[in-house]
Amino acid sequence: MSETQLPQGGEVTRNDVLDLFDQVDWPALVTKDVSTLLGISTDQARDMLRDLEEDGKVKNRKRSGILMWWKPDTDSTDMQD
């Protein structure tokens, strides 16, 4: 993982969650990754990820019981089989 910048003094925002996808070396994250890396609860992370999904900013897919989240890339296809 690259060096992750935590938000400085204040609440974590949806933009902080979205920026996290650009700061890690992984193609997708699970909710626990987001909560751990940003220092928020899994419920907060899940709510923000769902809001971002509703806005079309992230996508998700459940695979083998694990819900993976990723930021769509207009230059490549989404994480499909």
Residue pairs with C-beta under 8 A, 6 or more apart in sequence:
1 24
1 25
1 26
2 23
2 24
2 25
3 23
4 20
4 23
4 24
4 37
5 19
5 23
6 37
6 38
6 39
7 13
7 16
7 38
12 38
12 39
12 40
12 44
12 48
14 48
14 51
14 52
14 57
16 38
17 34
17 38
17 45
17 48
17 49
17 52
18 52
18 57
18 58
18 71
20 29
20 34
20 37
20 38
21 29
21 58
21 70
21 71
22 71
24 33
24 37
26 33
27 70
27 79
28 68
28 69
28 70
28 79
29 68
29 69
29 70
30 66
30 67
30 68
30 69
31 42
31 45
31 46
31 49
31 67
31 69
32 42
32 45
34 40
34 45
34 48
34 49
34 69
35 41
35 42
35 44
35 45
38 45
49 58
49 60
49 69
52 58
53 59
53 60
53 69
56 72
57 71
57 72
58 69
58 70
58 71
58 72
59 69
59 70
59 71
59 72
59 78
59 79
60 67
60 68
60 69
60 70
61 67
61 68
61 79
62 68
68 79
70 78
70 79
72 78
